[in-house]
């Protein structure tokens, strides 16, 4: 049978009540679909015994923290925002190994949650983990493709038990569940954003400056692709973003020699994130993105390329 | 009807589970170490893909899967590494592909045997393999691609099928139909 959000939510709420009992729980929200849907389920299951925590890692999209507060409070969920951006950025400074980045981030997330849990006397941590997260994190015969911060990135010792109501679902099912639970369409259809945030969109070693550059580039890609969709030039892809490459190349800006970094544009079609195809973004849209990025970020970027790789062999995010 | 999905460690093992649930059938993912007795309680068996390279020595990591093949008499479908494992077990040669395929592949159906029933002569499938299996005695090839001669096969003596591509992923056309055709071969 196809996915049935009504019976799923009923049994998820029941089993969450059983698992958590009379204890308190916190839920980690990121502003994405998965954690928002998990939060909506948890608030139905646990009422005032659940507290939402949003950690600002400094690795979020432009204006993300504000957006999250707004969209969740419009759904009637109260959120505590913890600003940990300095901690995250300093722990990641100079780190280039993608698995190391993910492990550092997973650990810092948990430390922040543990702090929030203490004051609320929470014994449980609810997470919006979905099937691809634990699949890609690997175990036993299954290779680790990426340690998702909410699974393979979790430290072994943790002061809370984890509750994961969406573990068996894929993104398309989570979207249906969100719509069933009454979350706004714009939230349910929001494009995926990686848990470790922009840290995995800066290839090579991380600096606050590079995070800033890729944040701006991502915003430009989002604006231009969304504008093109609105104008009927293309369908909205499953996911669309920019990646900052550590590759430098020679350019010429106003007759002066330039030597700057490269941005790759990535846009893919998918249903569940487990396979994906590069989107056929119209060339004029790619051109327009390239133009804006190289002008607005001219101090850092002088070349823009388009990623035509499917998944497999690529993954959707570059790290 | 109950289907056992034997997990060779694929990224898409759980997608097989989803595909079968969407077809209204019950399935369970089991590790390769599951005792034979447990497997015998099921009506159909699927071997998932996985990163293990059965032709290059990793066949040691397939637990009790050889026993399943020797004793389970119901329908069996092997996917990717699962197909290579089946071919290898029955005397074929699993080896690195001269033309490995990742992502989109055009599949040519050579024989519209049970699992390809009602499907077109050629369609798009998604693959992800470094290796393939060739020279499989007692098996008949059902499909190929430009770079790979054995993309699907069937046993001539038992209800055993295999495909190198992945019918469980969203980007494979008619994938769910292939599973439906396969499950149609199970008795209950």
HADDOCK unambig.tbl for C-alpha pairs under 7 A between the chains (distance, minus, plus):
assign (segid A and resid 1 and name CA) (segid B and resid 21 and name CA) 5.82 0.50 0.50
assign (segid A and resid 1 and name CA) (segid B and resid 22 and name CA) 4.28 0.50 0.50
assign (segid A and resid 1 and name CA) (segid B and resid 23 and name CA) 5.66 0.50 0.50
assign (segid A and resid 1 and name CA) (segid B and resid 24 and name CA) 4.28 0.50 0.50
assign (segid A and resid 2 and name CA) (segid B and resid 22 and name CA) 4.63 0.50 0.50
assign (segid A and resid 135 and name CA) (segid B and resid 11 and name CA) 6.06 0.50 0.50
assign (segid A and resid 136 and name CA) (segid B and resid 11 and name CA) 6.75 0.50 0.50
assign (segid A and resid 141 and name CA) (segid B and resid 8 and name CA) 6.46 0.50 0.50
assign (segid A and resid 141 and name CA) (segid B and resid 9 and name CA) 4.66 0.50 0.50
assign (segid A and resid 142 and name CA) (segid B and resid 9 and name CA) 4.01 0.50 0.50
assign (segid A and resid 142 and name CA) (segid B and resid 10 and name CA) 6.12 0.50 0.50
assign (segid A and resid 142 and name CA) (segid B and resid 50 and name CA) 6.97 0.50 0.50
assign (segid A and resid 143 and name CA) (segid B and resid 51 and name CA) 6.75 0.50 0.50
assign (segid A and resid 271 and name CA) (segid B and resid 170 and name CA) 6.99 0.50 0.50
assign (segid A and resid 275 and name CA) (segid B and resid 169 and name CA) 6.84 0.50 0.50
assign (segid A and resid 275 and name CA) (segid B and resid 170 and name CA) 6.91 0.50 0.50
assign (segid A and resid 275 and name CA) (segid B and resid 171 and name CA) 6.69 0.50 0.50
assign (segid A and resid 310 and name CA) (segid B and resid 103 and name CA) 6.24 0.50 0.50
assign (segid A and resid 311 and name CA) (segid B and resid 103 and name CA) 6.25 0.50 0.50
assign (segid A and resid 312 and name CA) (segid B and resid 102 and name CA) 5.46 0.50 0.50
assign (segid A and resid 312 and name CA) (segid B and resid 103 and name CA) 5.02 0.50 0.50
assign (segid A and resid 312 and name CA) (segid B and resid 128 and name CA) 6.54 0.50 0.50
assign (segid A and resid 313 and name CA) (segid B and resid 102 and name CA) 5.21 0.50 0.50
assign (segid A and resid 313 and name CA) (segid B and resid 103 and name CA) 6.28 0.50 0.50
